[in-house]
Amino acid sequence: MNQIYLDNAATTKVHPQVVEAMLPYFTECFGNASSIYATGREARKAMEEARRQVAAALNCAPAEVFFTSSGTESDNWAIKGAAYANIKKGRHLISTTIEHHAVLHTLEALEKQGFTVTLLKVDEYGRVNPEDVRKAIREDTTLITIMAANNEIGTLQPIKEIGEIARERKVLFHTDAVQAVGTMPVDVKDWNVDLLSLSAHKFHGPKGVGALYIKKGVRIESLLQGGAQERLRRAGTENIPGIVGLGTAIELAYKNLTEKTGKIEALRNDLMKGILDTIPETRLNGHPQQRLPNNLNISVRYIEGEALLLRLDLAGVAASSGSACTSGSLDPSHVLLAIGLDHETAHGSLRLTLSEDSTQEEIDQVKAVLPGIVKTLRAMSPLYE
Ligand SMILES: Cc1ncc(COP(=O)(O)O)c(C=O)c1O
Protein backbone atom coordinates (compact mmCIF):
# COMPACT_ATOMS: atom_id res chain seq x y z
CA MET A 1 0.00 0.00 0.00
CA ASN A 2 1.37 3.36 -0.99
CA GLN A 3 0.48 5.12 2.19
CA ILE A 4 2.17 8.07 3.79
CA TYR A 5 2.41 6.88 7.37
CA LEU A 6 2.55 9.77 9.82
CA ASP A 7 1.20 8.08 12.94
CA ASN A 8 4.41 6.76 14.45
CA ALA A 9 3.36 7.78 17.96
CA ALA A 10 0.55 5.21 17.66
CA THR A 11 2.83 2.48 16.44
CA THR A 12 5.75 1.95 14.07
CA LYS A 13 6.55 -0.42 11.26
CA VAL A 14 8.70 -3.31 12.46
CA HIS A 15 12.24 -2.94 11.14
CA PRO A 16 13.15 -5.76 8.67
CA GLN A 17 16.24 -6.60 10.75
CA VAL A 18 13.99 -6.97 13.79
CA VAL A 19 11.70 -9.39 11.94
CA GLU A 20 14.74 -11.34 10.81
CA ALA A 21 16.12 -11.55 14.35
CA MET A 22 12.75 -12.73 15.71
CA LEU A 23 11.95 -15.44 13.15
CA PRO A 24 14.19 -18.27 14.43
CA TYR A 25 12.55 -17.99 17.86
CA PHE A 26 9.21 -19.06 16.39
CA THR A 27 10.71 -22.05 14.62
CA GLU A 28 14.04 -23.78 15.35
CA CYS A 29 14.61 -22.06 18.71
CA PHE A 30 11.06 -22.31 20.00
CA GLY A 31 12.05 -23.58 23.44
CA ASN A 32 10.83 -22.39 26.81
CA ALA A 33 13.52 -20.24 28.44
CA SER A 34 13.01 -22.16 31.69
CA SER A 35 13.87 -25.53 30.13
CA ILE A 36 17.33 -26.94 30.66
CA TYR A 37 17.80 -28.69 27.30
CA ALA A 38 19.46 -27.05 24.29
CA THR A 39 16.55 -25.19 22.68
CA GLY A 40 15.48 -23.83 26.08
CA ARG A 41 19.00 -22.70 26.82
CA GLU A 42 19.18 -20.97 23.45
CA ALA A 43 15.96 -19.12 24.19
CA ARG A 44 17.32 -18.01 27.55
CA LYS A 45 20.58 -16.88 25.97
CA ALA A 46 18.67 -14.79 23.43
CA MET A 47 16.56 -13.26 26.19
CA GLU A 48 19.62 -12.33 28.23
CA GLU A 49 21.19 -10.75 25.15
CA ALA A 50 18.03 -8.65 24.72
CA ARG A 51 18.22 -7.66 28.38
CA ARG A 52 21.79 -6.54 27.81
CA GLN A 53 20.70 -4.53 24.75
CA VAL A 54 17.96 -2.76 26.72
CA ALA A 55 20.32 -2.08 29.62
CA ALA A 56 22.92 -0.59 27.25
CA ALA A 57 20.30 1.77 25.82
CA LEU A 58 19.09 2.93 29.25
CA ASN A 59 22.52 2.98 30.97
CA CYS A 60 21.62 0.47 33.64
CA ALA A 61 22.56 -3.07 34.61
CA PRO A 62 20.86 -5.96 32.77
CA ALA A 63 19.57 -7.23 36.14
CA GLU A 64 17.54 -4.02 36.43
CA VAL A 65 15.52 -4.78 33.25
CA PHE A 66 12.29 -6.80 33.47
CA PHE A 67 10.30 -7.80 30.40
CA THR A 68 6.54 -7.24 30.29
CA SER A 69 3.70 -7.53 27.78
CA SER A 70 3.44 -3.80 26.98
CA GLY A 71 3.98 -0.22 28.02
CA THR A 72 0.58 -0.46 29.68
CA GLU A 73 1.67 -3.40 31.84
CA SER A 74 4.94 -1.65 32.74
CA ASP A 75 3.01 1.44 33.87
CA ASN A 76 0.50 -0.62 35.86
CA TRP A 77 3.25 -2.65 37.47
CA ALA A 78 5.41 0.33 38.39
CA ILE A 79 2.54 2.33 39.88
CA LYS A 80 0.50 -0.36 41.61
CA GLY A 81 3.64 -2.22 42.58
CA ALA A 82 5.23 0.82 44.21
CA ALA A 83 1.96 1.94 45.82
CA TYR A 84 1.30 -1.42 47.48
CA ALA A 85 4.92 -2.06 48.47
CA ASN A 86 5.04 1.23 50.39
CA ILE A 87 1.62 1.21 51.96
CA LYS A 88 3.11 1.40 55.46
CA LYS A 89 4.73 4.73 54.60
CA GLY A 90 1.63 6.22 53.03
CA ARG A 91 -0.98 6.22 50.33
CA HIS A 92 -0.30 9.47 48.46
CA LEU A 93 0.83 9.55 44.84
CA ILE A 94 1.76 12.46 42.57
CA SER A 95 1.29 12.66 38.82
CA THR A 96 0.10 15.08 36.13
CA THR A 97 -3.11 15.76 34.26
CA ILE A 98 -1.55 14.90 30.88
CA GLU A 99 -0.40 11.33 31.46
CA HIS A 100 -1.37 8.47 29.15
CA HIS A 101 -4.47 6.57 30.24
CA ALA A 102 -2.23 3.62 31.17
CA VAL A 103 -1.13 5.86 34.05
CA LEU A 104 -4.28 7.93 34.71
CA HIS A 105 -6.63 4.95 34.81
CA THR A 106 -4.21 3.02 37.01
CA LEU A 107 -4.21 5.94 39.44
CA GLU A 108 -8.01 6.05 39.36
CA ALA A 109 -8.11 2.35 40.20
CA LEU A 110 -5.82 3.02 43.17
CA GLU A 111 -8.04 5.88 44.34
CA LYS A 112 -10.90 3.39 44.54
CA GLN A 113 -8.65 1.32 46.81
CA GLY A 114 -8.16 4.22 49.21
CA PHE A 115 -5.07 5.90 47.78
CA THR A 116 -4.95 9.68 47.26
CA VAL A 117 -3.62 11.16 44.05
CA THR A 118 -2.45 14.71 43.35
CA LEU A 119 -2.54 15.50 39.64
CA LEU A 120 -0.32 18.48 38.87
CA LYS A 121 -1.35 21.01 36.27
CA VAL A 122 0.90 21.81 33.31
CA ASP A 123 1.60 25.13 31.59
CA GLU A 124 0.35 26.17 28.15
CA TYR A 125 3.09 24.07 26.53
CA GLY A 126 2.34 21.00 28.60
CA ARG A 127 5.32 21.35 30.97
CA VAL A 128 5.25 20.57 34.67
CA ASN A 129 7.00 22.96 37.01
CA PRO A 130 9.44 20.94 39.18
CA GLU A 131 8.71 23.33 42.05
CA ASP A 132 5.07 22.22 41.92
CA VAL A 133 6.28 18.67 42.34
CA ARG A 134 8.33 19.69 45.37
CA LYS A 135 5.34 21.48 46.93
CA ALA A 136 3.03 18.52 46.36
CA ILE A 137 5.24 16.05 48.27
CA ARG A 138 3.79 15.11 51.65
CA GLU A 139 4.92 12.89 54.52
CA ASP A 140 2.81 10.08 53.12
CA THR A 141 3.86 10.44 49.45
CA THR A 142 5.28 7.19 48.14
CA LEU A 143 5.50 7.69 44.38
CA ILE A 144 5.84 10.39 41.75
CA THR A 145 4.91 9.25 38.25
CA ILE A 146 5.50 11.75 35.44
CA MET A 147 5.91 10.92 31.76
CA ALA A 148 9.15 11.73 29.93
CA ALA A 149 7.47 12.79 26.68
CA ASN A 150 3.80 13.29 25.92
CA ASN A 151 2.25 11.02 23.32
CA GLU A 152 -0.08 13.68 21.91
CA ILE A 153 1.81 16.96 21.91
CA GLY A 154 5.36 15.61 22.22
CA THR A 155 6.30 17.91 25.12
CA LEU A 156 9.30 16.78 27.15
CA GLN A 157 9.22 17.08 30.93
CA PRO A 158 12.10 18.30 33.11
CA ILE A 159 12.66 14.71 34.23
CA LYS A 160 16.17 15.22 35.59
CA GLU A 161 15.07 18.07 37.85
CA ILE A 162 12.02 16.17 39.06
CA GLY A 163 14.25 13.14 39.67
CA GLU A 164 16.58 15.23 41.81
CA ILE A 165 13.69 16.45 43.93
CA ALA A 166 12.33 12.92 44.32
CA ARG A 167 15.72 11.63 45.39
CA GLU A 168 16.25 14.48 47.84
CA ARG A 169 12.83 13.84 49.41
CA LYS A 170 13.25 10.03 49.30
CA VAL A 171 10.16 9.44 47.18
CA LEU A 172 10.18 6.84 44.41
CA PHE A 173 10.09 8.28 40.89
CA HIS A 174 8.58 6.47 37.90
CA THR A 175 8.60 7.83 34.38
CA ASP A 176 6.50 6.57 31.50
CA ALA A 177 9.14 6.84 28.78
CA VAL A 178 7.13 4.92 26.18
CA GLN A 179 7.31 7.79 23.68
CA ALA A 180 10.85 8.81 24.58
CA VAL A 181 12.75 5.52 24.34
CA GLY A 182 14.14 5.02 20.86
CA THR A 183 13.42 8.61 19.85
CA MET A 184 15.75 10.52 22.18
CA PRO A 185 18.65 9.71 24.51
CA VAL A 186 17.50 8.13 27.77
CA ASP A 187 19.75 7.66 30.78
CA VAL A 188 18.18 6.36 33.97
CA LYS A 189 21.15 7.44 36.08
CA ASP A 190 21.28 10.96 34.71
CA TRP A 191 17.49 11.23 35.02
CA ASN A 192 17.46 9.99 38.65
CA VAL A 193 14.58 7.61 38.00
CA ASP A 194 13.77 4.51 40.02
CA LEU A 195 11.31 3.00 37.55
CA LEU A 196 10.95 3.52 33.79
CA SER A 197 8.45 2.05 31.32
CA LEU A 198 9.11 1.38 27.64
CA SER A 199 7.33 -0.39 24.78
CA ALA A 200 8.90 -2.04 21.72
CA HIS A 201 6.27 -1.13 19.14
CA LYS A 202 7.06 2.58 19.48
CA PHE A 203 10.58 2.12 18.10
CA HIS A 204 10.16 -0.32 15.21
CA GLY A 205 9.89 -3.37 17.43
CA PRO A 206 6.96 -5.77 17.74
CA LYS A 207 3.67 -5.06 19.53
CA GLY A 208 2.84 -6.71 22.83
CA VAL A 209 6.25 -6.51 24.47
CA GLY A 210 7.66 -3.94 26.83
CA ALA A 211 10.04 -3.58 29.72
CA LEU A 212 10.22 -2.00 33.13
CA TYR A 213 13.48 -0.69 34.54
CA ILE A 214 13.54 -1.26 38.28
CA LYS A 215 16.53 0.30 39.99
CA LYS A 216 18.57 -2.10 42.09
CA GLY A 217 17.23 -2.18 45.64
CA VAL A 218 13.79 -0.76 44.77
CA ARG A 219 11.03 -3.03 46.03
CA ILE A 220 7.74 -3.17 44.20
CA GLU A 221 4.96 -5.73 44.49
CA SER A 222 4.40 -8.13 41.61
CA LEU A 223 1.24 -7.88 39.54
CA LEU A 224 1.36 -11.41 38.18
CA GLN A 225 1.76 -14.43 40.38
CA GLY A 226 2.68 -17.81 38.98
CA GLY A 227 5.99 -19.25 37.82
CA ALA A 228 9.46 -18.09 38.75
CA GLN A 229 10.13 -16.08 35.58
CA GLU A 230 11.89 -12.72 35.64
CA ARG A 231 13.58 -13.61 38.92
CA LEU A 232 10.24 -14.23 40.65
CA ARG A 233 9.00 -10.73 39.91
CA ARG A 234 6.88 -11.22 36.77
CA ALA A 235 5.36 -14.64 36.25
CA GLY A 236 4.46 -16.06 32.84
CA THR A 237 6.40 -17.88 30.12
CA GLU A 238 8.52 -15.28 28.40
CA ASN A 239 7.62 -14.01 24.92
CA ILE A 240 11.03 -14.86 23.48
CA PRO A 241 10.44 -13.73 19.86
CA GLY A 242 9.00 -10.45 21.17
CA ILE A 243 11.82 -9.96 23.65
CA VAL A 244 14.44 -10.64 20.95
CA GLY A 245 12.59 -8.15 18.73
CA LEU A 246 12.62 -5.55 21.51
CA GLY A 247 16.35 -6.00 22.08
CA THR A 248 17.21 -5.75 18.39
CA ALA A 249 14.92 -2.77 17.89
CA ILE A 250 16.32 -0.78 20.81
CA GLU A 251 19.88 -1.39 19.66
CA LEU A 252 19.01 -0.30 16.11
CA ALA A 253 17.12 2.75 17.38
CA TYR A 254 20.17 4.05 19.23
CA LYS A 255 22.56 3.40 16.35
CA ASN A 256 23.26 6.79 14.69
CA LEU A 257 20.48 8.35 16.76
CA THR A 258 21.76 11.92 16.39
CA GLU A 259 21.97 11.62 12.64
CA LYS A 260 18.51 10.07 12.33
CA THR A 261 16.99 12.58 14.73
CA GLY A 262 18.50 15.47 12.79
CA LYS A 263 16.87 14.27 9.60
CA ILE A 264 13.49 13.60 11.25
CA GLU A 265 13.50 16.96 13.01
CA ALA A 266 14.32 18.82 9.79
CA LEU A 267 11.42 17.12 8.00
CA ARG A 268 9.10 17.80 10.94
CA ASN A 269 10.09 21.47 10.99
CA ASP A 270 9.55 21.75 7.26
CA LEU A 271 6.07 20.23 7.61
CA MET A 272 5.29 22.49 10.56
CA LYS A 273 6.34 25.63 8.71
CA GLY A 274 4.49 24.50 5.60
CA ILE A 275 1.24 24.10 7.51
CA LEU A 276 1.46 27.09 9.84
CA ASP A 277 2.54 29.45 7.03
CA THR A 278 -0.01 28.41 4.43
CA ILE A 279 -3.16 27.53 6.38
CA PRO A 280 -4.74 30.39 8.31
CA GLU A 281 -5.99 29.91 11.88
CA THR A 282 -3.66 27.06 12.74
CA ARG A 283 -1.55 26.81 15.87
CA LEU A 284 1.19 24.56 17.17
CA ASN A 285 0.31 22.57 20.28
CA GLY A 286 3.04 21.64 22.74
CA HIS A 287 6.41 23.19 23.41
CA PRO A 288 8.16 24.78 20.40
CA GLN A 289 11.60 23.44 21.41
CA GLN A 290 11.20 21.02 24.32
CA ARG A 291 9.40 18.42 22.25
CA LEU A 292 10.02 15.06 20.62
CA PRO A 293 11.82 15.52 17.28
CA ASN A 294 9.20 13.53 15.38
CA ASN A 295 6.03 15.06 16.80
CA LEU A 296 3.86 17.74 15.25
CA ASN A 297 0.51 18.60 16.79
CA ILE A 298 -1.50 21.35 15.21
CA SER A 299 -4.96 22.77 15.83
CA VAL A 300 -6.87 23.71 12.71
CA ARG A 301 -9.70 25.93 13.81
CA TYR A 302 -13.30 25.58 12.56
CA ILE A 303 -13.01 21.96 11.54
CA GLU A 304 -13.41 18.54 13.13
CA GLY A 305 -10.21 16.56 13.51
CA GLU A 306 -12.07 13.39 12.58
CA ALA A 307 -13.26 14.83 9.28
CA LEU A 308 -9.72 15.94 8.55
CA LEU A 309 -8.40 12.45 9.26
CA LEU A 310 -10.92 10.83 6.93
CA ARG A 311 -10.03 13.21 4.12
CA LEU A 312 -6.33 12.66 4.73
CA ASP A 313 -6.90 8.92 4.67
CA LEU A 314 -8.59 9.27 1.26
CA ALA A 315 -5.52 11.19 0.13
CA GLY A 316 -3.31 8.31 1.35
CA VAL A 317 -2.08 9.92 4.56
CA ALA A 318 -2.34 8.14 7.93
CA ALA A 319 -2.46 10.58 10.85
CA SER A 320 -4.19 10.97 14.18
CA SER A 321 -6.30 13.55 15.97
CA GLY A 322 -6.88 14.46 19.56
CA SER A 323 -10.61 14.04 19.42
CA ALA A 324 -13.63 11.81 19.21
CA CYS A 325 -13.72 8.36 17.64
CA THR A 326 -10.02 7.46 17.59
CA SER A 327 -9.98 7.52 21.37
CA GLY A 328 -13.40 5.87 21.56
CA SER A 329 -14.86 8.87 23.32
CA LEU A 330 -16.63 12.02 22.27
CA ASP A 331 -14.62 14.15 24.65
CA PRO A 332 -11.72 16.10 23.24
CA SER A 333 -8.24 15.09 24.36
CA HIS A 334 -7.55 15.62 28.07
CA VAL A 335 -4.06 16.76 27.11
CA LEU A 336 -5.24 19.53 24.78
CA LEU A 337 -7.76 20.72 27.37
CA ALA A 338 -5.03 20.67 30.04
CA ILE A 339 -2.86 23.05 28.00
CA GLY A 340 -5.77 25.47 27.84
CA LEU A 341 -7.42 24.82 24.48
CA ASP A 342 -11.17 25.33 24.27
CA HIS A 343 -13.26 22.33 23.22
CA GLU A 344 -13.68 23.49 19.65
CA THR A 345 -9.96 24.09 19.04
CA ALA A 346 -9.10 20.80 20.74
CA HIS A 347 -11.54 18.97 18.46
CA GLY A 348 -9.79 20.37 15.41
CA SER A 349 -6.38 19.01 16.24
CA LEU A 350 -4.12 16.94 14.06
CA ARG A 351 -1.13 14.87 15.18
CA LEU A 352 1.50 14.00 12.60
CA THR A 353 4.35 11.84 13.88
CA LEU A 354 7.32 10.98 11.69
CA SER A 355 9.89 8.19 11.76
CA GLU A 356 13.25 7.42 10.20
CA ASP A 357 11.29 6.06 7.23
CA SER A 358 9.65 9.44 6.50
CA THR A 359 10.84 11.17 3.33
CA GLN A 360 10.90 14.70 1.91
CA GLU A 361 8.58 13.55 -0.91
CA GLU A 362 6.02 12.42 1.65
CA ILE A 363 6.24 15.68 3.55
CA ASP A 364 5.90 17.66 0.31
CA GLN A 365 2.83 15.59 -0.58
CA VAL A 366 1.16 16.35 2.77
CA LYS A 367 1.99 20.05 2.41
CA ALA A 368 0.42 19.92 -1.04
CA VAL A 369 -2.86 18.22 -0.11
CA LEU A 370 -3.61 19.58 3.35
CA PRO A 371 -4.51 23.20 2.47
CA GLY A 372 -7.12 22.00 -0.06
CA ILE A 373 -8.67 19.58 2.41
CA VAL A 374 -8.89 22.26 5.09
CA LYS A 375 -10.42 24.71 2.62
CA THR A 376 -13.09 22.20 1.60
CA LEU A 377 -13.97 21.33 5.17
CA ARG A 378 -14.09 24.94 6.25
CA ALA A 379 -16.38 25.76 3.33
CA MET A 380 -18.81 23.24 4.83
CA SER A 381 -18.37 24.44 8.41
CA PRO A 382 -21.09 26.63 9.92
CA LEU A 383 -18.41 28.05 12.24
CA TYR A 384 -16.19 29.41 9.50
CA GLU A 385 -16.95 32.79 7.98
C1 LIG B 1 3.01 7.55 26.74
C2 LIG B 1 2.46 6.16 26.58
N1 LIG B 1 2.37 5.36 27.63
C3 LIG B 1 1.92 4.11 27.53
C4 LIG B 1 1.49 3.60 26.32
C5 LIG B 1 0.99 2.19 26.26
O1 LIG B 1 1.92 1.35 25.63
P1 LIG B 1 1.44 -0.02 24.97
O2 LIG B 1 0.76 0.32 23.70
O3 LIG B 1 2.70 -0.81 24.74
O4 LIG B 1 0.54 -0.69 25.95
C6 LIG B 1 1.54 4.41 25.19
C7 LIG B 1 1.03 3.92 23.88
O5 LIG B 1 0.42 4.67 23.14
C8 LIG B 1 2.05 5.72 25.32
O6 LIG B 1 2.14 6.54 24.26
The ligand as an SDF file (V2000), in Angstrom:
LIG
                    3D

 16 16  0  0  0  0  0  0  0  0999 V2000
    3.0070    7.5470   26.7390 C   0  0  0  0  0  0  0  0  0  0  0  0
    2.4620    6.1640   26.5820 C   0  0  0  0  0  0  0  0  0  0  0  0
    2.3730    5.3550   27.6320 N   0  0  0  0  0  0  0  0  0  0  0  0
    1.9170    4.1080   27.5310 C   0  0  0  0  0  0  0  0  0  0  0  0
    1.4900    3.5980   26.3240 C   0  0  0  0  0  0  0  0  0  0  0  0
    0.9860    2.1920   26.2570 C   0  0  0  0  0  0  0  0  0  0  0  0
    1.9240    1.3460   25.6330 O   0  0  0  0  0  0  0  0  0  0  0  0
    1.4440   -0.0230   24.9700 P   0  0  0  0  0  0  0  0  0  0  0  0
    0.7610    0.3210   23.6970 O   0  0  0  0  0  0  0  0  0  0  0  0
    2.6960   -0.8050   24.7430 O   0  0  0  0  0  0  0  0  0  0  0  0
    0.5420   -0.6920   25.9490 O   0  0  0  0  0  0  0  0  0  0  0  0
    1.5440    4.4110   25.1850 C   0  0  0  0  0  0  0  0  0  0  0  0
    1.0330    3.9200   23.8840 C   0  0  0  0  0  0  0  0  0  0  0  0
    0.4170    4.6660   23.1410 O   0  0  0  0  0  0  0  0  0  0  0  0
    2.0490    5.7230   25.3190 C   0  0  0  0  0  0  0  0  0  0  0  0
    2.1440    6.5430   24.2580 O   0  0  0  0  0  0  0  0  0  0  0  0
  1  2  1  0
  2  3  1  0
  2 15  2  0
  3  4  2  0
  4  5  1  0
  5  6  1  0
  5 12  2  0
  6  7  1  0
  7  8  1  0
  8  9  2  0
  8 10  1  0
  8 11  1  0
 12 13  1  0
 12 15  1  0
 13 14  2  0
 15 16  1  0
M  END
$$$$
